[in-house]
């Protein structure tokens, strides 16, 4: 039963991260939920991010998409790992990675895996539908 209790604690931590940091823009929660040695692994060739880098990443998305909202579609825990699949929605009304606002709405998916130790996230891997994002923003043509 201790593993089940630990899984519930880890699931609650990840739910809090998604809601507070991403949906509400409370970046201070990152220092509480992510370990000092936290590392966020992005798809190559992007370099890994530390806690401050992850804060900047979230802030960049929230500046570009002020109405950004993540809906959890699946959330699973096993041992020290939590996996989630989310649906991301927002409207591009602010600058994003050098792109002027387009006013376009986006709907994307992302799948992430987080490793938790000592009540904090220590490793975080994730894949965002970047191709879908570029298409929805009009940077790449839709097939």
Secondary structure, DSSP 8 states (H G I E B T S, - for coil): -HHHHHHHHHHHHHHHIIIIIIIS--TTHHHHHEEEEEEEE-STTS--B-HHHHHHHHHHHHHH-TT-EEEEEEEEEETTEEEEEEEEEEE--S-BTTB-----EEEEEEEEEEEEETTEEEEEEEEE-HHHHHHHTTSS---
